[in-house]
Amino acid sequence: MTSLTEAVMEWSDLVNAFRQKILSLPVRASDSIPGITDRSASERILTGMVYEVL
């Protein structure tokens, strides 16, 4: 492999790892939103924010 190909593959791996972490955020953080006691509502809010970021 060329250096460019290796760099692209490494960058792709980093981006995919970041994407997976950020997509798991709504489930992990849904209990942390102050003032919202409905877990499914907080997951929906966070999921919308995550997709906006992505």
Summary of the structure (lengths in Angstrom):
residues: 54
radius of gyration: 15.9
end to end distance: 29.7
largest distance: 52.6
contacts: 114
relative contact order: 0.13
helix: 83%
strand: 0%
